[in-house]
Amino acid sequence: MSGGAPPSAGFAPYVRPHDLPDFEAPPVTQVAIALHFIAPQFRAVHAGLLWDRFRQRYPIVEEAPPIHTEVEDFRQHQTPLVQFQILNVPPVPLVSFVAADRTSLVQVQRDRFQCAWRQGEAADAYPHYGALRSDFIANAQVLSAFADEQGLGDLPIVQAEIIFTNDVPADRAFSDIVTMATPSSRASSAELPTPELVRAVQCYTFRSDEDLPYARLHVVAEPARSERGDVWRLTLAYRGEPFTGRQVNDPLASVVEFLDEGHDRIVRAFADATTGEMHTVWRRIK
């Protein structure tokens, strides 16, 4: 992958389960792998210094306002909240280090580190999870070494997440693409006409062997507008606390195990939530 990181030290390659569904031409347009951590001492100057470690692979720098990280609360079903913060220091912007071809990037802010791949203008083929996983590990190792050298501490990890975004041209009917239950089949009535907007949402909570909730998979199918026109967008996000139910000798190793698990659950959910007709279009081979 262009702009990729050097091989990840100390980690075996990803091994794909033999029964995991596979597609030769999946409609993946973006993948993000992220860590949410606690680093109140991280300042904007650190983002600038960190770029020196990534400059060769990611020569472009962009800034944006910091983004809000959704942290799973397993005490209750989550609903979006409006949050207000009183800060005694200026917020650190979201800084993106971008590869020359603009398809891969590393993003950092005070509480978040994210590696992402996005489809370029040439409709680049999805490089598959193993390559993105190697990039993430190598880049996270760079961040960890940088934090040690700068006296930032261990950057305690609160949450890990992996998100897949899939876009399908909107010239197909919603029901031709996904099997998720929607109100689209409801007939119009005198009170309510046929829905103009169809949005389907599913949420699954996963529990450890000790019956402790630790991860959620969110599946959202909705209309969207992309650079290539109107699409049906299917987003699958797996996030949670990566240490529950695991023996933690190396925090990054536990995170990677959690991400591998999340990837496999996302792939299975994607295959389950989409139709056999589209599997033929995407050339399902397993």
C-alpha positions as MATLAB code, in Angstrom:
seq = 'MSGGAPPSAGFAPYVRPHDLPDFEAPPVTQVAIALHFIAPQFRAVHAGLLWDRFRQRYPIVEEAPPIHTEVEDFRQHQTPLVQFQILNVPPVPLVSFVAADRTSLVQVQRDRFQCAWRQGEAADAYPHYGALRSDFIANAQVLSAFADEQGLGDLPIVQAEIIFTNDVPADRAFSDIVTMATPSSRASSAELPTPELVRAVQCYTFRSDEDLPYARLHVVAEPARSERGDVWRLTLAYRGEPFTGRQVNDPLASVVEFLDEGHDRIVRAFADATTGEMHTVWRRIK';
ca = [
       0.000    0.000    0.000;
       1.323    3.397   -0.910;
       2.581    5.356    2.060;
       2.753    2.180    4.122;
       4.713    1.764    7.309;
       7.716   -0.540    7.720;
       7.022   -4.115    8.840;
       5.485   -4.317   12.315;
       8.059   -5.671   14.756;
       7.170   -8.547   17.050;
       3.764   -9.365   15.539;
       2.781  -12.370   13.459;
       0.824  -11.678   10.249;
      -2.959  -11.764   10.368;
      -4.337  -15.264    9.779;
      -7.726  -15.259    8.102;
     -10.170  -17.868    9.485;
     -10.852  -20.530    6.868;
     -14.630  -20.033    7.076;
     -14.607  -16.228    6.941;
     -16.556  -14.834    3.952;
     -14.362  -13.265    1.287;
     -14.989  -10.999   -1.704;
     -12.736  -10.210   -4.643;
     -14.300   -6.766   -5.207;
     -15.904   -5.549   -1.965;
     -17.451   -2.059   -2.019;
     -15.096   -0.813    0.728;
     -14.304    2.895    0.370;
     -12.737    3.602    3.765;
     -11.277    1.750    6.737;
     -10.237    3.366   10.014;
      -8.430    1.752   12.943;
      -8.252    3.907   16.059;
      -7.172    4.087   19.681;
      -8.796    6.328   22.275;
      -6.384    7.111   25.120;
      -5.836    9.462   28.043;
      -3.096   12.021   27.394;
      -3.937   15.407   28.975;
      -0.277   16.410   28.634;
      -0.338   16.030   24.835;
      -0.027   19.483   23.217;
      -0.145   20.820   19.680;
       3.649   21.070   19.694;
       3.836   17.309   20.195;
       1.824   16.766   17.021;
       4.401   18.801   15.129;
       7.281   16.842   16.609;
       5.498   13.580   15.881;
       5.256   14.464   12.193;
       9.055   14.196   11.989;
       8.631   10.457   12.644;
       6.071   10.089    9.855;
       7.207   12.730    7.355;
       8.912   10.326    4.939;
       5.820    8.150    4.503;
       3.206   10.868    5.036;
       4.579   14.151    3.619;
       1.301   16.136    3.692;
      -0.032   17.729    6.881;
      -3.628   18.886    7.393;
      -5.392   20.341   10.448;
      -9.042   20.248   11.467;
     -11.032   20.782   14.673;
     -10.763   17.842   17.084;
     -13.402   15.168   16.620;
     -15.533   13.692   19.373;
     -14.740   10.049   20.100;
     -17.737    7.836   20.804;
     -16.862    5.782   23.870;
     -19.080    2.770   24.508;
     -20.934    2.834   27.818;
     -21.992   -0.703   28.668;
     -24.074    0.349   31.643;
     -26.895    1.377   29.316;
     -27.885    1.613   25.676;
     -26.096    4.608   24.223;
     -27.757    7.594   22.665;
     -25.905   10.577   21.166;
     -25.340   13.366   23.657;
     -24.480   17.029   23.312;
     -21.358   17.532   25.370;
     -19.781   20.694   26.741;
     -16.210   20.947   27.968;
     -14.434   23.589   30.029;
     -10.759   23.492   29.119;
      -7.871   25.248   30.842;
      -5.667   24.772   27.746;
      -6.496   25.261   24.067;
      -7.798   22.088   22.373;
      -5.290   20.176   20.272;
      -6.522   20.081   16.665;
      -6.967   16.888   14.717;
      -3.711   16.672   12.758;
      -3.560   14.393    9.718;
      -0.345   13.103    8.173;
      -1.303   12.117    4.639;
       0.497    9.969    2.044;
       1.401   11.560   -1.284;
      -1.355    9.652   -3.096;
      -3.799   10.683   -0.329;
      -5.128    7.156    0.161;
      -3.552    6.464    3.556;
      -3.185    8.719    6.566;
      -2.357    8.902   10.252;
      -4.442   11.170   12.484;
      -3.693   12.297   16.010;
      -5.274   14.567   18.609;
      -5.054   14.768   22.392;
      -7.174   11.654   23.003;
      -7.123    9.770   19.708;
      -4.722    8.042   17.312;
      -6.108    6.747   14.043;
      -4.758    5.100   10.908;
      -6.998    5.064    7.866;
      -7.214    4.046    4.240;
      -9.586    5.730    1.832;
     -10.311    5.046   -1.784;
      -8.658    7.561   -4.103;
      -9.908    9.228   -7.246;
      -8.686    6.273   -9.299;
     -11.060    3.955   -7.373;
      -8.114    2.104   -5.818;
      -8.815   -1.488   -4.850;
      -9.194   -2.188   -1.133;
      -5.750   -3.423    0.045;
      -7.345   -5.836    2.558;
      -7.086   -5.935    6.302;
      -3.696   -7.626    6.677;
      -1.880   -4.704    5.056;
      -3.815   -2.072    7.033;
      -3.220   -4.000   10.256;
       0.554   -4.017    9.642;
       0.523   -0.271    9.021;
      -1.453    0.348   12.206;
       0.893   -1.748   14.366;
       4.037   -0.081   12.986;
       2.546    3.400   13.363;
       1.315    2.687   16.906;
       4.830    1.518   17.807;
       6.178    4.837   16.497;
       3.672    6.706   18.675;
       4.579    4.651   21.751;
       8.314    5.284   21.294;
       7.639    8.992   20.756;
       5.532    9.215   23.934;
       8.330    7.605   25.948;
      10.953    9.962   24.546;
       8.793   13.025   25.190;
       7.907   12.021   28.736;
       4.204   11.639   27.930;
       3.889    8.353   29.778;
       2.156    5.164   28.721;
      -0.927    6.774   27.056;
      -3.498    4.544   28.849;
      -5.859    3.063   26.261;
      -9.563    3.493   26.943;
     -10.973    2.000   23.755;
     -10.053    0.514   20.385;
     -12.190    0.566   17.265;
     -12.252   -0.512   13.648;
     -14.690    0.970   11.132;
     -15.496   -0.146    7.593;
     -17.401    2.118    5.203;
     -18.957    0.595    2.075;
     -20.621    2.600   -0.711;
     -22.994    1.112   -3.287;
     -24.382    3.240   -6.159;
     -27.933    4.331   -5.409;
     -29.237    3.162   -8.781;
     -30.132   -0.085   -6.989;
     -33.076   -0.388   -4.636;
     -32.264   -0.469   -0.931;
     -33.888   -3.893   -0.587;
     -31.676   -5.230   -3.390;
     -28.584   -4.477   -1.321;
     -29.300   -5.141    2.347;
     -31.381   -7.685    4.215;
     -31.756   -5.504    7.309;
     -35.347   -4.824    8.339;
     -36.546   -1.389    7.229;
     -39.898    0.420    6.955;
     -39.490    0.644    3.172;
     -42.014   -2.100    2.520;
     -44.795   -0.370    4.448;
     -47.590    0.798    2.190;
     -48.530    4.466    2.284;
     -51.684    5.513    4.095;
     -53.877    8.566    4.349;
     -51.887    9.676    7.374;
     -48.381    8.767    6.253;
     -47.018    8.625    2.691;
     -44.274    6.274    1.536;
     -41.047    7.097    3.419;
     -38.605    9.352    1.569;
     -35.632    8.311    3.690;
     -34.758    4.779    4.722;
     -32.179    4.234    7.452;
     -31.578    0.895    9.127;
     -29.573    0.521   12.341;
     -28.558   -2.594   14.227;
     -26.419   -2.857   17.373;
     -24.883   -5.979   18.927;
     -23.149   -6.239   22.311;
     -20.470   -8.889   22.882;
     -19.583  -10.329   26.262;
     -16.479  -11.995   27.658;
     -16.293  -15.529   29.054;
     -16.954  -13.907   32.427;
     -20.198  -12.451   30.973;
     -18.837   -8.893   31.009;
     -19.876   -6.634   28.105;
     -16.800   -5.265   26.354;
     -17.560   -4.538   22.681;
     -20.329   -3.349   20.403;
     -20.851   -3.770   16.697;
     -22.879   -1.013   15.055;
     -24.311   -1.646   11.583;
     -25.866    1.339    9.801;
     -27.318    1.405    6.288;
     -28.432    4.780    4.933;
     -28.423    7.014    1.860;
     -25.417    9.308    1.444;
     -23.705   11.488   -1.113;
     -20.134   10.694   -2.120;
     -17.712   12.252   -4.570;
     -19.025    9.753   -7.110;
     -22.697   10.610   -6.583;
     -25.576    9.273   -4.513;
     -24.900    5.979   -2.740;
     -26.277    3.600   -0.197;
     -23.718    3.614    2.606;
     -23.216    0.616    4.860;
     -21.024    1.413    7.881;
     -19.885   -1.241   10.323;
     -18.099   -0.075   13.473;
     -16.686   -2.378   16.152;
     -15.482   -0.638   19.298;
     -14.939   -1.371   22.928;
     -12.542   -2.013   25.793;
      -9.797   -4.271   24.422;
      -8.483   -5.702   27.691;
     -11.609   -7.269   29.218;
     -11.305  -11.043   29.351;
      -7.723  -11.065   28.051;
      -4.383  -11.686   29.700;
      -2.597   -8.383   29.154;
       1.166   -8.737   28.925;
       1.545   -6.271   26.058;
      -1.259   -3.691   25.684;
      -0.716   -3.323   21.939;
      -0.890   -7.102   21.478;
      -4.257   -7.133   23.283;
      -5.449   -4.275   21.090;
      -4.446   -6.127   17.925;
      -6.225   -9.266   19.131;
      -9.342   -7.147   19.728;
      -9.062   -5.582   16.256;
      -8.635   -8.976   14.576;
     -11.760  -10.155   16.361;
     -13.586   -6.983   15.322;
     -12.544   -7.334   11.691;
     -13.805  -10.908   11.528;
     -17.113   -9.989   13.157;
     -17.531   -7.064   10.769;
     -16.933   -9.276    7.737;
     -19.460  -11.846    8.949;
     -21.998   -9.124    9.710;
     -21.458   -7.555    6.285;
     -22.086  -10.888    4.563;
     -25.161  -11.491    6.719;
     -26.604   -7.999    6.166;
     -26.254   -7.965    2.365;
     -28.036   -9.920   -0.332;
     -26.854  -12.849   -2.415;
     -27.430  -10.744   -5.515;
     -24.858   -8.214   -4.354;
     -22.483  -10.989   -3.299;
     -22.392  -11.987   -6.960;
     -21.634   -8.386   -7.965;
     -18.844   -8.219   -5.372;
     -17.554  -11.630   -6.514;
     -17.895  -13.575   -3.278;
     -15.417  -16.454   -3.306;
     -16.103  -17.975    0.120;
];
